[in-house]
Amino acid sequence: MNQAEIMDVAYDAVWTLIKVSGPLMLIALGVGLIIALFQALTQIQEMTLTFVPKILVMFLAMLVLLPFMMTEMIEFTNRMVDHFIGLPN
């Protein structure tokens, strides 16, 4: 395995990581921003107000996005297996 192949594998792994985790991170960011705005407008500084809605929304987002995430991970794994099978001994 030469340096170019290693960089291709690393690039593919990082890109797959971004595609799989990106939607969840953006949803968490959006919910956190909405909660922070609500807290700033109402001056309610309850700690559970920040965690409970985020946990619920993230759980629902994971349920909705799980098929997409699994498909991306399976495709990545198949690409890696095909790549490693094709390597010379």
Secondary structure, DSSP 8 states (H G I E B T S, - for coil): --HHHHHHHHHHHHHHHHHHHHHHHHHHHHHHHHHHHHHHHH----HHHHHHHHHHHHHHHHHHHHHHHHHHHHHHHHHHHHHHHTS--
